[in-house]
Amino acid sequence: MNRIADEPLPHIDRPRQEHQVWIEGGSYTMGSDNHYPEEAPAHRVAVPGFWIDPHPVTNTEFARFVSRTRYVTVAERAPAATDYPDAAPDQLVPGSSVFIKPDHRVRLDQPYRWWHWVPGANWRHPQGPGTSIKKRPDHPVVHIAWDDVAAYAEWARKDVPTEAEWEYACRGGLDGAEFAWGDEFEPESTPMANTWHGEFPHHNTRIDRYEGTSPTGSFPPNGYGLSDMIGNVWEWTQDWYTAHQSPAHACCVPENPRGGTETDSRDHAGSTIGRRVIKGGSHLCAPNYCRRYRPAARMAQVVDTSTSHLGFRLIVRP
């Protein structure tokens, strides 16, 4: 883990599960056969009980961690030339990936028309230099790479949820429902999460009042009382990204399944960067692009990269 000092991170001075929500263990149908191929096959799994944060870690909470530990996030460090031998010298400066809305319709197979690497973008400056989180204390912290998640979890004496734990909590007791609140995306035309309304990526109607991240708890919680499990920001999980596997025997329900290996998670032969599963979708998920505002949805995220729509929450296992 990268830190600015060699000494261990000081621990947070409060009980580990204070303010968290207890999720009773049980079994459920993980994944989906009705949407993106990486979500299939739908399969039964079981997880033990755990405590979970009621909302993603906020800017205020992350600022407290940084104040007490002097931790420097990945986005605030200059990348090493030895780690990125193909990078131009002017790219080897601190920064992160930022969504910048184009002013016209663009092809949806060209994500770099809206994703831009911005020098100086980090958790303190979400859109880059000149921007601030001063008016966003209760928004989810973003521009958080995997090492940053691991450092915060160690300090807080908590754990990162597995994909199975995260999805179980997200479903809120509604086993098999398409969304975390039921089978209708917007019941009675009521937005249930911070997602994109309009035509992505150039036109957002802001029917849900937000363009970008929103304060945690701005939308109804799920059946377990958890906010922002869907939309707002994607959330890291512990698992290395690999395809879902069907149980070896139809009679058996996997208990507390974990992901694959780091090697298997890499996106192409020769790659040295592993990918972990992220869940929940974000404020950029739209009906015409990335319909991943569902518990079963999953994507792969390289561990060395942070973005303006990716955060995390933590759990405690008894």
Summary of the structure (lengths in Angstrom):
residues: 318
radius of gyration: 19.0
end to end distance: 24.6
largest distance: 57.4
contacts: 985
relative contact order: 0.21
helix: 16%
strand: 19%
